[in-house]
Structures are given as C-alpha cells and as structure tokens.
Amino acid sequence: MFFLQTPIVPSEDVTARVDSLKQAVGSFAETLATDPEAALHQLVHDGIEFGLKVLAALAIYIVGAWIIRRVKKAQKKRFERRHTDPTLASFTQSFTSVVLTVLILILAISALGINTTSLAALLAAGGMAIGMALSGTLQNFAGGIMLLAFKPFRVGDFIEAQGYSGTVTELTIVSTHITLPDNRRVILPNGALSNGSINNYTLNPLRRIEWNIGFAYGADEKACIEKLLELLRSDPHVLDSSTPGASDPFAAVGELTASAVVFKLRGWVKSEDYWDVWFNINNKIYSEMPKAGFGFPFPQLDLHIKN
C-alpha cells in the first residue's frame, strides 16, 4: 500500500512507524519496478484521496468559522434583547468562541484521517507538561471566573488597578480591556487583576471631594470657612443632607504647617460630576479667595543672626 494511505497515529511507537513507512516505500518501489502503470495509478489515486481529505478539512473549518460568527451574532442579539449585564455577555461570547473553535479544529483533524482518540490520549499523557506551560493562562481563566462571579466591576465602570486608571470596555476569559482617559487601550491579565487591589470609582453613585487649601497665618478663621462654604455651595452639582447618602458641605482648619494654615473643604457629588466640580471649585478658590482678603502663602524661613 502506498505510504499516503498509512494512518497517522500520534500515540504509536516511533520505531514501528518508521518500519511501517519503510515497508510502504519498499512496496511502492517494488510495484514501480514490476508494474509502473499500476504504481502511477496508485499514486494518483492516493493523491486524489489525500487531496479530498484536505478539501474536506478546509470545508469543515470554513463552515465552522461561519457558524461561530452566526452564533456570536445570535448571542449578542439575545443579550441585547434581554438587557444582559455587558460583563457577563462579553465573557460568555469569548468562552463560546474558544470552545467552538477547538471543536472545529478537532473535526478538521479527523477529516484528515488523524486518529483524534489517540491524539487525545497523547495530550492527556502530556497534560502535566501542558498544564505547567499554560499555568499563566489557566490562572487568568480562573481569575476571569472569579471576576465574573464576584463582580468587583462591570463593563463601563471606571477603575484603577495594576497601575492603570480607565474605563472597562471588555472582559474576556483571560483578560480585561480598559480604555485610559487619553484613549489608550490597556489589556490586563485576569489572574493578576483578581488577586490585586481594584479601585472602582463608578460602583457607588456618590463620591466625596476633599480640598486642602493653605492660607497665610493671620487669616480670619470664621470668615475664611464661610467664604469657602459659599464657593462650594455655589456649584449646583454639590449635594447636601437632603440627598440620601450625602451630607452638607463642610470646612474647618485641618492642619497648622510651618508656612500655612491648611483648611479642609469637603462636599458630596454624584460620581459622574466629580471632576467637573473639582476643577470648577479649584478655579473659584484661586480667583475669589484673594479678592476676599485670603492670600496664599509661600514657604518661609526665619533666620536669626547673633553677633
């Protein structure tokens, strides 16, 4: 029998496979010497048979890829129709795509005549080595499961983790994608993300802003506090105790440093208004407080010289 018809069995002994190949080549050479026409016919027949297997494998892969795209689109529409959590939807789509791709590859390999049962046995025998090689990937997969189960953040939340701050755009089975404020995309591995600290700025609807402003010694404490509260209350986004979870704006002397009296100013806002209020009040403090007679000090050092 011509060697192209020899089945590929990954689990058989290498020596036996070499011997089998030698026998097939010897048989073909003998046939070629005694009956060239029959050998050529056998060669063409085996080539056509192998080519058909390759075409079948390609067809399986192409059709499978098309099915995967259709399944992902159907999942997306279903998730949108049911208003599924974007984090769960992103993770499920990624997991489904990986599983279906592996199944299609197995079917394509089977179409080539490769013994997938023996291949599976070979992979199982080398499972420990593969597991060690893919330990990082498996850790990231387990981290993705943990993130999906405990939900420390969702798609659309603004988080700070692993030294980056940005908006979560996608959660896959092994990584989390975030977009930074300057529109850079950062991909964080789920393993490290699930085991590290995550600062979620969006999870709670309200946030408290705190300013530490230094004024020169000698400033009228009560007048300074009243002016700071006036500036803070002038912003329509600042909340008071009438809002559940918030409290009235607060100001007090917080610290006495070497060169300044530091006043603390606090106010509650909705999470989405945080930065607008922060910059607005900063501008007002810088422009209005000096007009009210409260100057900003510079570092000072007194030198006493004795003769």
N, C-alpha and C positions, 0 to 999 in steps of 0.2 A: 504494500500500500504506500502511496506517495506520502512524503513527510508532512504535507499541508493538512492531511487528514488526521494526523496524530493529535489527540485531545490534549489540551493544556491543563494539567492538573498541578496546581501550585504545591500541594502537600506531598507529592511522591518524591522518592529519593532522587537526588541529583544524578547519581551514577546510573540508576535504572533509566532515567530519562535520556541520558547520553547514549546508553546502549540501544534504547529504542530508536533514537534518531539515527544511529549508525546503521541499524538493521533496515530502516526505511530508506536511507540513502543507498545502501547496498542493493536493496530490492529494486529500486528505481534504476540504478546503473545496470543491473543485470537485464532488466526489461528493455532498457535503451539499447543494449548491445544485441539482444536477440530479436527484438521487435520494435524498431524505432517509431513506427507509426502508432503502435499501441501506447508507447510511453508518451508520445506527444499528445495523443488523445486524452490520456490520463492527466497530463499536466494541465491541459486546457480545462478539463472537467473540474479538477481540484481548484484551479484559479478562479473559475466562474463561481464555484460553490463558496469559496472564501470571500470573493467579492460581494456575493449576495448577503453573506453574513455581516460584512462591513456596512453595506447599504441598510440592512435591517437595523443594525445598531444605531446608525445615524438617524434613521427614521424614528426610532423609538426616542432618541434624545431630543430631536426637533419637536416631535409631537408632545413629549413630556414637558419641554420648556414652554410650549404654548399653553398646555393645561395649567402649569404653575402660574403663569401670568393671569389666566382666566380665574383661577381660584383666588389669587390675591386681590383681583378687582372685585370679585363677588364678596370676599371678606370685608373689603373696605366699604362697599356699599351697605352691607349688612350692619357693620359697626356704626356707620353714619346714621343709618335709619333708626337704630336702637340707642343712639347717643351714648355709645360705649366710651368708657374712660380712654382717652388717647394713649395713655401709657400702656394699658392692657392691650389695646388694639395693635400698637406698634410691636410689642413683644410677641404677641400671638402670630402676627403676619411673618415676622422674622423666623420664628421657630417652625412654622408650617413650611416656609420656603426651604429651609435647610433639610427637613425630614423628607419632603417630596423629591428634592434634588438627589439625595442619597438613594432613594428607592429607584429613581430613573437610571442612575448610574449602574445600579445592580442589575436592572433589567437589560441595559445595553450590553453589559459584560456577558450576561447569559446568552444574549443573541449571538455573540462572537464564538460561542462554544466553550467558554471557560467555565469550569465547574465551580459555581458560586458556593456550593456547600463546602467544598474543600477550601475555598478561599476564606469562608467564614471561620472554619476550623483553624486555619493558619493565623488569622487575625486574633482569634481567641487565645491561641498559644502565645502570641506576642503581645497580649493585652497589657501585661505589666510594663513592658518597654514603651508601648504606645502611651499608656497612662502617664508614665513619667515624663515622656516627651511633651505631652499635651496637658501637663499639670496646670500650667498657667491658664490655658483655655478652659479647662474644666472648672477651675476656681472662678473664672469670670462668668461661666454659665451658672454656677451655684450662686454667685453674687447677684446675677440678674434675677434669679428666682426669689432671693431674699428681698431685693428692691421691689419686685412686683408684689410680694406678699405683704410687706410692712408699709409700703408706700410712703417713704420719707419725702418724696416729691412726685410731681406729676409733670407730664408734658405741658410746657407753658410757664412753669414756675421759674423764678429767678433764684439761683442757688450759688453758694460759694463752697467749693470742695477741691481738694488736691491742688490748691494754689490758684484756682481759676474762679472767676465770677461771671455767670452768664445765664441765658435762658435755655432751659431744656427743650430740645426740638425733637429728639427721638431716643427711644430706649429699645435696644436690640438684645439678643440673647447673650451677648458677650461684652457689649459696650454701651455707653451713654453719650449721646452727642449734645453739646451745648454750643450756643452762639454767644460770643462775647459782645460787649457793648460796641466795640469797633468793627463788628460784623465778621470777626474771625470764627471759624468752626474748630472746636476742640473735641477730640474723642477720648473719653475717659474709660479705662477698663472697669468693668463692674465689680471685679474682685476687690481691687483697692478701694473703690468707691463705697462698697457696702461695709468695709472694715474700718473706714476712716470717718472723720467728722464731716457732717453736712450741715451747712448753714442755709436754711430755707427762708428767704425774705418774703415769699408770697403766701406761705401757708396760712398765716394769721391775717385777718382783714385789717387790723390796726397796728400801727407802729408808733413808738415814742421817739421824738427827736430831742437831742440834748446839745446845747451850745455851751462852751466855756469861754467867756469873754473877759479879758483883763482890762481894767481901768486904773488910772493913776490913783495913788493914795491921796486922800483928802476929799474924794468924791462923796456926795451925799448919798448914803446907802438907800434910804427910802425912796428918794426921788429917782435914783438910778433903777431900782427894781420896778417902780411904777412905769417908767418910760419903756423899759424892756417888755413888760407885760402889754403895754399899749401897742407896741410894734407887733408883737406876736398875735394879739387878738385882731389886728387889722387885716390879717390874712384870712380870707373866707374859708380856706381849707382846714384851718386849725379847729379842732373839736374841743368840746367842753364836757362837763359831767352829765349833760343831758343825753349824751351818746353812750349806750351800754358798752362797758369795757374801757372807756376813756375817762380822763379826769381834767379838771380845769388847768389852764396854763399856770406854771409855777416858776418863780425866780427867787434866788437867795444868794447870799455870799457863800461861796463854796470853798475858797482857799485863799490864804494870805501868803503870797510868794515874796521873793526878795525885791521885785520891782513893780508888782501889780497886785491889785485886789481882784481876784477872779470870781466873777458872778456866774452861777449856773442858771440856764434858762431851759425849761422843758415844756414840750407841748405834744399832744396826740394828733395824729393824722391818719387818713386811710393809706394803706400800703402803696397804692398807685400814685399818691400825691407826695410821697416822701421827698424826692429830690427837688420838685418844684418849690415846695415850702422851704427846704433847706437853703437853696440859692436865693430865694426871694428875701428871706429874713436876714441872711448874711449881707445882702446889698443894703437893706434898710438900716441895719446896725451900723454899717460903715458910713453911710451918708447922713443918718439922722442923729446918732448919739453925739458926735462932736458939735452939732448945731445946738444941742440941749446942754452943752457945757461939760460933757463927759469925754475927756480925751484918752487916747490910747497911749500907754507908757512905752518907753524904750528901756532896755536894760541899763541899769545904773550901778555905778561903783563909787563909793566914797573913799577917798584917800586922806589919811591924816598924817601929816608930816611933822615930826617933832625935831627941834633943833637941839 
